[in-house]
Amino acid sequence: MPVEEAVRSRVAELEQEIAALTVRLEAERNRLERLTVTRETLDELAAEGVAVGAVAPLSIEVEPVGGWSECRPSPSGGRG
């Protein structure tokens, strides 16, 4: 049953991809939580009259965990 073996193989590949994406998703959620806490802290300080504008904001490009290459679709559009 070569078709069944191929499907089993694809299922295993997809399970590995899901596991990797789950790890990346959790890392990005943690990053978002830290950014949210930072923004809320700055808002609270500003509301209390603390000069938070004295610090120049960083101009950075936020790269996703794992890098940009993992976020781009494959040339086949994800269809192996």
N, C-alpha and C positions, 0 to 999 in steps of 0.2 A: 504494500500500500504506500507507494511513494507520495501520493497526494496527502495522505494523513500525516506522514512524517514531515512533509514540508509545512503543513499547518501547525503541527506541534512545535516545530522549530521557530516559526514566526510568532507563536504565542509566547515562547520562552524569550525571544528578542523583545517583544513588547513589554513583558513583565520586567525585564531589565531596564528598559527605557523609563517605565513608570517609576521604578525604584529610584533611578537617578534624578528624574524630574521632581519626585517627592522631596528628596534631599535639597535640591536647589530651591524649591518653593519654600521650604521651611527656612532656609537661610535668608531668602529675600523678605519673608514675613518678619523675621527678626530684625533685619535692617530697617524695614519700614517702621517697626515699633520703636526702634531707637531714634529714628528721625522724627517721629511723631512726638515722643517724649521731649526731645530737644526743642522742637518748635513750641510745644506747650510751655516749656520752662522759659523760653525767651519771651513768649507772650505774657506770662505771669510777671517776669521781671520788668517788662515794658509797662505793664499796668501799674506796677509799684513805683514807677518813675526812675527805675535804674536805666542808665544810658546804655542800652544794648546796641544802639546804632554806632557806637564808637568802634566797634569791631567790624572791619570790612568783610562782607560775605565772600566766601571762596567761590571762585568760578571754576567748577570742575565738571567733567562729564562723568556721570555715574555709570559705571560698567556693571552689568549684571554678574552675579556669582557664576563662575565658570567661563566668563568671557562672552564677547559678542558672537563669536562663531557658533556657539551652541544655541543661539536664539534665532539664527537665520534658517529658513527652510532649506531643505536639501534641493538640489536641482530637479529631482523627480517629484518635488512637492510633498515629500514625506510618504510617497507611495513606492515602496520597495519593489 
